[in-house]
Amino acid sequence: MCGPAGSGKTTYARGLEQQGLVRLSIDEEAWARGYRRQPLDEEVVAQIEGGLRGRLVSLVRAGRDVVVDLSFWSQQKRAEYRALLTELGVLAETVYLATPREVVLARVAARSGAGADDVQLSPATAARYFDHFEVPTEDEGPLLVVES
């Protein structure tokens, strides 16, 4: 999954989870560890993401289908995960939630902070996340674009 905060990644990923995929979520892991504010410190992100990568590898080796619910805002980050999965004999598909900026910003502004998928962001942070998101291209590998 990829897209900026508020694009609909978690909603879409939960649908895949209902179809039998295992969903790994950085937001849920951060929430479970007591982090209620975003953005997270880089050290915290590295710890959480390291754990998620380990779970991803274990699940894939066990033959499970997995959806990683993470923004994957940069081409570099997406490439890192594709390389990891390629080493395991898996061709990863990128699912990009293409959501208009005004929709994303409105969704984030409406968040109440009640849960992992409802973490509040300042308007400036939400705008920065959207504006710095690197839209995936077919050159990166299999790509499904979902208009959200």
WOCORHU-V802667 format. One record per residue. D_CENTER is the distance of its C-alpha to the mean C-alpha in Angstrom with 2 decimals. Layout:
D_CENTER + D_CENTER
This chain:
5.21 + 5.20 + 6.95 + 8.23 + 8.57 + 10.75 + 10.03 + 9.83 + 6.50 + 7.67 + 11.12 + 10.68 + 9.00 + 11.93 + 14.26 + 13.43 + 13.92 + 17.25 + 18.16 + 18.05 + 14.78 + 13.53 + 10.15 + 8.69 + 6.87 + 7.18 + 8.44 + 10.88 + 12.04 + 12.74 + 14.52 + 16.46 + 17.64 + 18.94 + 16.75 + 17.03 + 16.66 + 14.10 + 13.79 + 14.17 + 16.75 + 15.92 + 17.78 + 15.79 + 12.43 + 14.34 + 15.75 + 12.76 + 10.84 + 14.26 + 14.59 + 11.40 + 12.64 + 16.00 + 15.06 + 13.32 + 16.60 + 18.76 + 17.33 + 17.60 + 21.06 + 21.98 + 21.31 + 18.38 + 15.79 + 12.22 + 8.87 + 5.97 + 3.47 + 1.48 + 3.43 + 5.65 + 8.30 + 11.16 + 13.02 + 14.03 + 10.79 + 10.25 + 13.95 + 13.85 + 11.77 + 13.97 + 16.97 + 16.21 + 16.03 + 19.01 + 20.99 + 20.54 + 21.79 + 18.63 + 17.73 + 13.98 + 13.16 + 10.52 + 9.80 + 9.71 + 10.17 + 13.25 + 14.21 + 17.24 + 17.20 + 19.63 + 17.66 + 14.49 + 16.88 + 18.87 + 16.10 + 15.09 + 18.86 + 19.49 + 17.37 + 19.76 + 18.00 + 18.95 + 15.94 + 12.52 + 11.01 + 13.88 + 13.83 + 16.10 + 15.82 + 18.94 + 19.56 + 19.83 + 16.48 + 14.75 + 16.94 + 16.27 + 12.47 + 13.36 + 16.31 + 14.88 + 11.97 + 13.21 + 13.34 + 13.23 + 16.69 + 18.41 + 19.77 + 16.56 + 17.20 + 16.69 + 14.78 + 14.49 + 14.39 + 14.16 + 16.09 + 14.86
